[in-house]
Amino acid sequence: MSAAYDVAVIGAGHNGLVAAAYLAKAGLKVIVLEAADRPGGAAVTREFAPGFRVSGVAHLLHAFHPRVARDLGLKLGAIAAPVGTAAFGPEGARIDISPDAGATAASIARVSPADARAYGPVMARLTRLATALGGYLRRTPPSPLPSSNDLAANLALGRFALGLRLLGRRDFLELTRILTMNVADLAQDYFESDLVKGLLAFDAALGLFLGPRSPNTVFSLLYRLAGFGRHGMGGLHLPIGGMGALAQSLAAAAKRAGAAIRTGSPVERILVEKDAAAGVILAGGEEIRAPIVASSADPQRTLLRLLEPGLLDVQFAKRIRHLRMNGCAAKVHLALDGLPRAWALGAGRIICAPAIDHVERAFDAAKYGRVSDHPAVEAVVPSLADPSLAPPGGHVVSIVAQYAPYRLRDTTNGTARGQILERAVAMLSQSAPDLGARIRASEVLTPQDLEAKYALTGGQWHHGEVTLDQMFFLRPAPRYQQYRMPVPGLWLCGAGAHPGGHVSGLPGANAAREILKEIKAGRRAR
Amino acid sequence: MTHVRHLTPFLRKTPFHEAIERLMHGQGWVRWMGYQTAAVFDSEQSEYFAIRHGASVYDVSPLIKYSIRGRDAARFMDFLVTRDMAKVKPMQVAYTAWCEDDGRMIEEGTVFRLAENDFILNAALHQLHWLTEAAYGFDVAIEEVSERFCGLALQGPTSPDILAAMGIRGIESLPHFGIMETRLDGRWLRIDRAGFTGDLGYEIWVEPPDALWLWDTLFRVGEPYKIAPIGSRALDMARIEAGFILVDVDYIGALHAVRPSQRQSPIEAGIGWVVGFKKPGYFAGKRALLRERREGSSRHILTGIEIEGRKPAPGAFLYADREARTELGLTTSALWSPTLKKNIAFARLPPDYAEPGRQMWIEIWYPKEKKIERSMVRCWARSRMFFDPPRKRQ
């Protein structure tokens, strides 16, 4: 038996590390147990071809909360560079979105003068609405049962409602109108050009098993935009050194605070004694005892695989089994011997989603278990922000190809891999005809591969789709939204808990706060 | 009951039907789980006295039965039900409840433990969906076997003599809640010493082709022992005297209660003793039940009451005072007990009124010569097991 700890954190992903850092800072003896040979989880940088390194899963930063960065002494400015977006359409059409409003408008004016005028104000308004909703990102969701909230929770709820009211009547009504609707209709309301509408549709559907005409997609757009205001980093950033650099800084912060991190130590079981968590059992059989177990693994893995059957009530276990965790996006990594000419103008992020219908049709295929014939594609060139990721003269491209469903029909995972590579490159080649000739090596990670490699159940990188019915006090399940799982001592501190996915550090930070609150209350009670 | 007549073409017939129909002089049928079964043959009073003074035969074939077996069956049963199944040995029957997440009772029934990892769960309502959901992660095979066996409840003081006279060896040593399997005339029988009458009695299970043989044998051998067929009405009288609760009569099954507030915990339904709080592992609803016990948040407890006078009081209000200023609760089942010569009922009472001996008032409305009369009389909390003769266990 090893030394006893106060807290055992399962998984050294960004949320596990953030939780560990906060808990260790508060003076607890914390150990983080990571299955992989380095910390980071889905936020790692890895070499996929000799000399070519890339962010393994998440490749853009926008949502990391400035407060978490400040608390943990992270200098986000030093590890991430702002990045613009270039959206490509047919016949050389192109718009460039950048922090420079004038240049952005000028580039949109080439496809639609009306959209050029509308784009800035519309995105500012959506970001404003999202920021009002985002007030809850850093707070613990209230309980839907009226009597079970304490004064602080009720105050937070009141302040949240007040914040929404203070948006003013027009914005407040607009928010209530658009919150549950689909992004295609929203885009039609605001814009006329296919390219702008396609970009909006793509951003809203990114990482969701939904098409732009599915309800809820405006919510997911707002959820994304919440990280574009003061609750996030103000816009998209490419991590310097890949996403692994952020994980390294978080690991360093956790270690500085006194947490121990053990890599290559997959947790096989959560140890439960007298119906309460008592530690974890590693794959080799080693037992690590801790009265608090905080899991940053996804809810299904934590509750259905790491716990023995028979520890959860029946209806709750069913809710967890039925969480929607449909991975639908594949990662494609390309090693290039030079940057395609069209991409040289330094945008860093390339989108191929030339129209709403393009994204919708891509989704249609996924609904029936097929890889999209013409996927919607996001490509970033991390080596533009950090040349050290590729050998001199070379570049790496990190691609999210949507849709590639987790559940395939009449297709093997291997076949799907080939289809994804071929089709994603074909899409990108429409704007960069010389791309194909520059590829030296490639790698494809389907949702099934992401599940196997990064322990993301269903290949769903948000640990559960971010939709209204799986958010806020419903995440991961009603009455279990406050990070506390039914088994006493077991906590969820990953993206499966509020406020969900993206590299934000918030689920970890919020869970740590709740854990500390309970410890303090326990001490008082004694 | 006439409506059953019109339904008979659609109702199923149990394997004993042919024998029962011969004895059914009136149209005393009732529908039970899609079967046409006997409510009363000639007189529910005389059938009742057969239970208490002779031997009664009641067809329990429509009961729903599930076979639960497999490598994890013992662990699964311990998780599923509130009783500590580790204390139930092979070839024993246990009465238990099973609960949903909030510790509210889905149903109660008996579990036969046939072997370490081989169980039969007897239920009044369909449970397959719940069992399948609860079994997630366990290596068990759950199968409905309701039609694989059919059974007769042989209940009453002379019942062991009949079984002994039939030639069933070892019946005299079968303990209360014991199970035995044996063969007679080359036929397989499973006999358990349990029942729904609160009296000395047995349930005898055979395969459907042997049903009529069992019936005929019982009645041939049982003639000198005052054997009689009974219907559900007489059984209902006996079960109230014995304090046995019935789903959707004395409590509402938690999964089909329309109002969530009407769901009840086993503690509230007056069978708190079936909750194995001390059993080492977790079981469905345990956290909620522990909280209920710790916080004393039981809203009421189903308790026996003894009522002044002779007027049966189903669905009657109870009050703390004669003036009916403080309402306490409502009765569910009630009857004038012919054996005890007492007016008894089950009542939902606040926990502090559920103490035996506590006096309350009850308001009974009853018809009398085309008039509805009201009577406000005293009643006292009692153990719900009004009738509990030593012979049941001896």
Interface residues (C-beta under 8 A of the other chain):
Chain A: K274 D275 L304 E308 P309 G310 L311 D313 V314 Q315 F316 A317 K318 R321 P486
Chain B: D72 R75 F76 D78 F79 E100 D101 W130 E133 A134 Y136 G137 F138 P280 G281 Y282 F283 A284 G285 K286 R287 A288
